[in-house]
Amino acid sequence: MGYRVAVVGATGAVGREIIKTLVERNFPATEVVALASGRSTGSEISFGDKKVLTVKNLETFDFTGWDIGLFSPGAAVSAIYAPKAAAAGCVVIDNTSQFRMDPDVPLVVPEVNPQALAKFAKRRIIANPNCSTIQMVVALKPLHDRYKIKRVVVSTYQSVSGAGKEGMDELFAHTKSSFVHESGPPQQFTKEIAFNCIPHIDKFMDDGATKEEWKMVVETRKILDPDIAVIATCVRVPVFIGHGESVHVEFEKPVTASEARDVLRSAPGVVVMDTREDGGYATPLDCVGEDAVFVSRLRKDPTVPHGLAFWCVSDNLRKGAALNAVQIAETMIAQGLLTKKIAAE
């Protein structure tokens, strides 16, 4: 017998990736239901090669008897329906920003802080971190364990899929229009995204940082260590899938690039691709469809004591969202935290 799994926001880019990931990883699901808003009710989503899921209406769905809810419908929707699902006995793994900083909700990356899952019972909700945070902390965790991080300075190069299908559509449309000398006003972004970089993701805050940059700071501290100083600059770039990050780290203990490379090679979820030659590094295109965080360009940062710089990329729809959510469920099963309530007929 397996688990009954509800995928909420199933018609979105992340929701579809969650369904794809469940199939690829042979997740022990007896039954999977696809849920979305009323306007998507009745549409169909492929589940593997031979099965099709008919989308049901989230607004009228009863979560009683369902074991796991994998949520990615947007923060406002999760705010309403995640607590309802949890109250019905369903364990919610939420991919939105709604619950990440709730002190009663664990914020989890399985390779980094699986022990935090033990605290899920109070709300029956586990939060999936921001995509840019996930890939960075996967790379930082083994280095922090060995050398203890004091400070992180990160600049992100985030693909348009982080803004959903609409963001991808806008990049495609604006790129095509530029070749026929047409132009249209940006809808999903604040400026034209084709052949451009926009240093603005999410809303501005009072201190001049954006909400995306704030997320990276507070989430890294909650997941990894509250004493780490973090500053981020988050940039949207004209790439469809895959986030890149330039990371500068200051440690308490001495570290060489060679030592760091050896540590990262044995770390879960990390692939080191760093040969110091033309093409000997990972790019966003290299990571599309892959599960790992790829680390490249490891080198000493001579501007601070015990400094290190590196570049990392990851598929933001997979490890940055869908895969991490499924891995959380898998880890809960392995830890004995998920119990099946009702077996599907």
Secondary structure, 3 states (H helix, E strand, C coil): CCEEEEEECCCCHHHHHHHHHHHHCCCCEEEEEEEECHHHCCCEEEECCCEEEECEEHHHCCCCCCCEEEECCCHHHHHHHHHHHHHCCCEEEECCCCCCCCCCCCECCCCCCHHHHHHHHHCCEEECCCHHHHHHHHHHHHHHHHHCEEEEEEEEEECHHHHCHHHHHHHHHHHHHHHCCCCCCCCCCCCCCCCCCECCCCCECCCCCEHHHHHHHHHHHHHCCCCCEEEEEEEECCCCCCEEEEEEEEECCCCCHHHHHHHHHCCCCEEECCCCCCCCCCCHHHHCCCCCEEEEEEEEECCCCCEEEEEEEECCCHHHHHHHHHHHHHHHHHCCCCCCCCCCC
